[in-house]
């Protein structure tokens, strides 16, 4: 199970989807990872927002002081993507 915690100035995520198919690929985990990497890169490259991101196997933390409207939109888009993945795979706990 992936646990996602969204706070006022921080997002943290930990765990794994544990939804490997017969080929051994965990598509849910790969999708969550891709969306999250894209969020970090987009916040850094497409906004003037200053973020601190820490990533590792089964974990991610993004922190900020102030987010632009564009940064908030990117986070909302990321969250929508995660909820769609969760509808399909039931692998994310939101806190």
C-alpha positions in Angstrom: 0.0 0.0 0.0 1.2 3.5 -0.9 0.5 6.1 1.8 0.2 9.7 0.6 0.1 12.6 3.1 -0.7 16.1 1.9 -0.1 19.0 4.2 0.0 22.8 3.8 3.6 23.0 2.7 4.6 19.3 2.3 3.7 16.2 0.4 5.1 12.8 1.5 4.6 9.4 0.1 5.8 6.0 1.2 5.3 2.3 0.4 4.8 0.2 -2.7 1.6 -0.7 -4.6 2.4 -4.4 -4.5 0.3 -5.1 -7.5 2.7 -7.1 -9.7 1.0 -8.8 -12.7 2.0 -12.2 -14.2 5.0 -10.6 -15.9 6.3 -9.4 -12.6 5.7 -5.7 -13.5 4.0 -3.5 -10.9 2.2 -1.1 -13.3 0.5 0.8 -10.4 3.8 1.5 -8.7 5.4 2.5 -12.0 2.5 4.9 -12.8 2.7 6.6 -9.4 6.5 6.9 -9.7 6.2 8.4 -13.2 3.6 11.0 -12.1 5.6 11.9 -9.0 8.9 12.3 -11.0 7.0 14.4 -13.5 5.6 16.6 -10.7 9.0 17.3 -9.2 10.5 18.1 -12.6 7.6 20.3 -13.6 7.6 22.2 -10.3 11.4 22.9 -10.8 11.3 23.6 -14.6 7.9 25.1 -15.3 7.4 27.4 -12.2 9.6 29.8 -10.3 8.8 27.9 -7.1 11.5 26.8 -4.8 11.0 23.2 -3.6 13.0 20.7 -1.7 12.5 17.1 -3.0 13.9 13.9 -1.4 13.3 10.6 -3.2 14.3 7.1 -2.7 13.0 3.6 -3.1 9.4 3.6 -1.7 9.5 7.2 -0.5 9.2 10.8 -1.6 9.0 14.1 0.2 8.4 17.5 -1.4 8.5 20.7 0.7 8.0 24.3 -0.2 7.5 27.7 1.5 5.3 29.4 -1.1 3.7 27.9 -4.3 2.6 29.9 -7.3 -0.8 29.3 -8.8 1.0 27.2 -11.5 2.6 25.1 -8.7 -0.7 24.5 -7.1 -2.2 23.5 -10.4 0.6 21.0 -11.0 0.0 19.4 -7.5 -3.8 19.3 -8.1 -3.1 17.5 -11.5 -0.7 15.0 -9.8 -3.4 14.3 -7.1 -6.1 13.7 -9.8 -3.7 11.2 -11.5 -3.2 9.4 -8.3 -6.9 9.1 -7.6 -7.4 7.6 -11.0 -4.7 5.1 -10.4 -6.2 4.3 -7.0 -9.7 3.7 -8.6 -8.2 1.1 -10.8 -5.8 -0.6 -8.4 -6.9 0.3 -4.9 -3.3 0.7 -3.8 -3.2 4.2 -2.2 -4.2 5.5 1.2 -4.7 9.2 1.3 -4.1 11.1 4.6 
